[in-house]
Every structure is written in structure tokens, then in C-alpha cells.
């Protein structure tokens, strides 16, 4: 009777250990998926930020070019006027 009881206790502990390992595997898999999702999200954010920088740079370059054209026109007008 004692041996049977001991065998049942050991068997039940082994069952709990196997259940715990399965949960740990699931947790690891879930955390891996979350890391992958976070990586994709940060990649999308970086892409959006890059688009904003490109737009701002283009706007700045165009303003500078317009200013340069105005300055060149003034110099040309002064040069031709003399």
C-alpha cells in the first residue's frame, strides 16, 4: 500500500512538472511573438519618421532654391541697370 501511494505521488509530481514545462514553452513562444511584433511596429515607426524627414528636407531645399533665385534676380537687375 505504501509503495502504491509513493508511486502515485511521484507520478502526480511528474505530471505537474510536464504541465509546467508546457506552460514555459508557451510563454517563451508568446514572448517571441511579442518581440517580433514590437520589431515590426518600430520598423513602421522609423519608416514614417523617415518620410517626415524627407518631406521636411524637400520643403527646406525648395525654399532655399526660391530664395537663391530671388537673390540672383536682384543681382542681375542691379548689374544690368548700371
Beta strands, then each sheet from edge to edge (+ up, - down):
end
